[in-house]
Amino acid sequence: MKFLKMLMVLCILLLFATQVNALPIKPTSGDLEVSRWEGTNETSERVILGLIAPEIGDAVELYKANVGGREEKLLMGSYKTTFNGSASGGSIEHTGGDIIGPDAFLLVKDGNHVPSWYLFDLTKLTWDGEETLVLSGFWPGPGAISNVSIFGSRVPVPEPSTMLLLGCGLIGLAAFGRKRLFQK
């Protein structure tokens, strides 16, 4: 009986033990600035994809969020982007489901200023696909982010807390049934 109580307490604690990590991304953050395309004002998506193709390899665009618009692409249900009021920053948060990885790249685009976009190699920044990306300092003043995209490969992720909760429930039911059996 004591074991069952301890198991229940452990299950409840695990439900509330979520770890919140954030990876700051700035255009002028020294080592974090993996690729900065200065001097280019190319805004055509086709041209940008051609320019970054050697850098990203086989990675494909899996998530895109437009300021004041909608989220797009295959993993739009796994991530949520919130832009700050001036749209010079924001955050991209994993909300559950599949993650992007192991290779991942972040494209932050304005289109009206030079440089018109930034490309970051999230793999080199040790992003695990679940950390919240915190964007800041992009085109302060007259500029603003117009959209963000994450390129990579899709990785299905099992929900460990769901499986743990199901397992605890089954153990509890078995213990309750066994107790009732011995009482008769």
C-alpha positions as CSV (number, residue, x, y, z in Angstrom):
1,M,0.0,0.0,0.0
2,K,2.9,2.4,0.8
3,F,4.5,1.6,-2.5
4,L,1.2,2.4,-4.3
5,K,1.0,5.8,-2.6
6,M,4.6,6.6,-3.4
7,L,4.0,5.6,-7.1
8,M,0.9,7.9,-7.2
9,V,2.8,10.9,-5.8
10,L,5.7,10.3,-8.3
11,C,3.2,10.2,-11.2
12,I,1.6,13.5,-10.0
13,L,5.0,15.2,-9.6
14,L,6.1,14.1,-13.1
15,L,3.0,15.6,-14.6
16,F,4.0,19.0,-13.3
17,A,7.7,18.7,-13.8
18,T,8.0,20.4,-17.2
19,Q,11.3,21.8,-18.1
20,V,11.3,25.2,-19.9
21,N,14.4,26.0,-21.9
22,A,15.0,28.9,-24.3
23,L,17.6,29.5,-27.0
24,P,18.1,33.2,-27.7
25,I,18.6,34.2,-31.3
26,K,19.9,37.7,-32.3
27,P,21.3,38.9,-35.5
28,T,24.4,40.3,-33.8
29,S,25.1,37.7,-31.1
30,G,28.6,36.7,-32.0
31,D,28.9,32.9,-32.1
32,L,25.2,32.5,-32.4
33,E,25.3,34.2,-35.8
34,V,26.0,31.3,-38.0
35,S,25.0,32.8,-41.3
36,R,24.2,36.4,-41.9
37,W,23.6,37.5,-45.5
38,E,24.8,41.1,-45.4
39,G,24.5,43.2,-48.5
40,T,21.8,41.1,-50.2
41,N,18.3,42.4,-50.5
42,E,16.9,39.3,-52.4
43,T,13.3,38.8,-51.2
44,S,12.1,36.2,-53.8
45,E,11.5,33.0,-52.0
46,R,12.7,31.0,-55.0
47,V,16.0,33.0,-55.0
48,I,16.5,32.7,-51.3
49,L,16.0,28.9,-51.4
50,G,18.5,28.7,-54.2
51,L,21.1,30.7,-52.1
52,I,20.7,28.7,-48.9
53,A,20.5,25.3,-50.6
54,P,24.2,24.6,-50.3
55,E,24.0,25.5,-46.6
56,I,20.9,23.5,-45.6
57,G,21.5,20.4,-47.9
58,D,18.5,18.1,-48.0
59,A,16.5,20.0,-45.3
60,V,13.0,21.1,-46.3
61,E,10.8,23.8,-45.0
62,L,8.7,22.2,-42.3
63,Y,7.3,25.3,-40.5
64,K,6.5,28.9,-41.5
65,A,4.8,31.7,-39.6
66,N,3.9,35.0,-41.1
67,V,3.5,38.2,-39.0
68,G,-0.2,39.0,-38.8
69,G,-1.0,35.9,-40.8
70,R,-1.2,32.2,-40.5
71,E,1.2,29.3,-39.7
72,E,1.9,27.0,-42.6
73,K,3.7,23.8,-43.7
74,L,3.7,20.2,-42.3
75,L,4.5,20.9,-38.6
76,M,2.2,23.9,-38.1
77,G,0.4,22.0,-35.3
78,S,3.7,21.3,-33.5
79,Y,5.0,24.9,-33.2
80,K,3.5,28.2,-32.3
81,T,5.1,31.6,-33.1
82,T,4.3,34.8,-31.2
83,F,5.7,38.0,-32.5
84,N,6.2,41.0,-30.2
85,G,4.4,44.3,-30.9
86,S,7.0,45.9,-33.0
87,A,7.8,42.5,-34.8
88,S,11.5,43.0,-34.2
89,G,11.4,39.8,-32.2
90,G,9.2,37.0,-30.8
91,S,9.3,33.4,-29.9
92,I,8.8,30.0,-31.5
93,E,7.5,27.4,-29.1
94,H,7.1,23.6,-29.4
95,T,3.5,22.8,-28.5
96,G,3.6,19.1,-28.8
97,G,3.9,16.4,-31.5
98,D,6.7,15.9,-33.9
99,I,9.8,18.0,-33.7
100,I,12.3,19.3,-36.3
101,G,15.7,17.6,-36.3
102,P,18.4,16.4,-36.2
103,D,19.5,19.1,-38.7
104,A,17.6,22.3,-38.4
105,F,17.9,25.8,-39.8
106,L,16.0,29.0,-39.0
107,L,15.3,31.7,-41.7
108,V,14.2,35.1,-40.4
109,K,13.0,37.4,-43.1
110,D,12.1,41.1,-43.5
111,G,12.4,41.8,-47.1
112,N,12.4,45.6,-46.9
113,H,15.8,46.2,-45.4
114,V,19.4,45.2,-45.9
115,P,20.1,42.5,-45.0
116,S,16.7,41.2,-46.0
117,W,17.0,37.9,-44.2
118,Y,19.2,35.9,-41.8
119,L,19.9,32.1,-41.8
120,F,20.9,30.4,-38.5
121,D,22.1,26.8,-38.2
122,L,20.1,25.6,-35.2
123,T,22.0,22.3,-35.2
124,K,25.3,24.1,-34.4
125,L,23.5,26.0,-31.7
126,T,22.5,22.6,-30.2
127,W,18.8,23.2,-30.6
128,D,16.9,20.0,-29.7
129,G,13.6,20.9,-31.5
130,E,11.7,21.4,-28.3
131,E,13.5,24.5,-26.8
132,T,11.7,27.8,-27.3
133,L,13.5,30.0,-29.8
134,V,13.5,33.6,-28.5
135,L,14.1,36.1,-31.3
136,S,15.2,39.7,-30.6
137,G,16.9,42.7,-32.1
138,F,15.9,42.0,-35.7
139,W,15.5,45.3,-37.7
140,P,14.8,47.6,-34.8
141,G,13.3,51.0,-35.8
142,P,11.8,51.0,-39.2
143,G,12.1,47.3,-40.0
144,A,10.2,44.3,-38.8
145,I,10.2,40.5,-39.2
146,S,7.8,39.5,-42.0
147,N,8.0,35.7,-41.5
148,V,10.1,32.9,-40.0
149,S,10.7,29.5,-41.4
150,I,12.3,26.4,-39.9
151,F,14.0,23.9,-42.3
152,G,15.0,20.4,-41.4
153,S,13.7,16.8,-41.2
154,R,10.7,15.6,-39.2
155,V,11.3,13.5,-36.2
156,P,8.3,11.7,-34.5
157,V,8.4,12.0,-30.7
158,P,6.5,9.7,-28.4
159,E,4.8,11.4,-25.5
160,P,6.6,10.0,-22.4
161,S,4.4,11.7,-19.9
162,T,1.3,10.3,-21.5
163,M,2.7,6.7,-21.5
164,L,3.8,7.2,-17.8
165,L,0.3,8.3,-16.8
166,L,-1.3,5.4,-18.6
167,G,1.1,3.0,-17.0
168,C,0.4,4.5,-13.5
169,G,-3.3,4.2,-14.1
170,L,-3.0,0.6,-15.1
171,I,-0.9,-0.2,-12.1
172,G,-3.4,1.5,-9.8
173,L,-6.3,-0.4,-11.3
174,A,-4.4,-3.7,-10.9
175,A,-3.5,-2.9,-7.3
176,F,-7.2,-1.9,-6.6
177,G,-8.5,-5.1,-8.2
178,R,-6.0,-7.3,-6.3
179,K,-7.0,-5.6,-3.0
180,R,-10.7,-6.3,-3.6
181,L,-9.9,-9.9,-4.6
182,F,-8.1,-10.6,-1.3
183,Q,-10.8,-8.9,0.8
184,K,-13.4,-11.5,-0.4
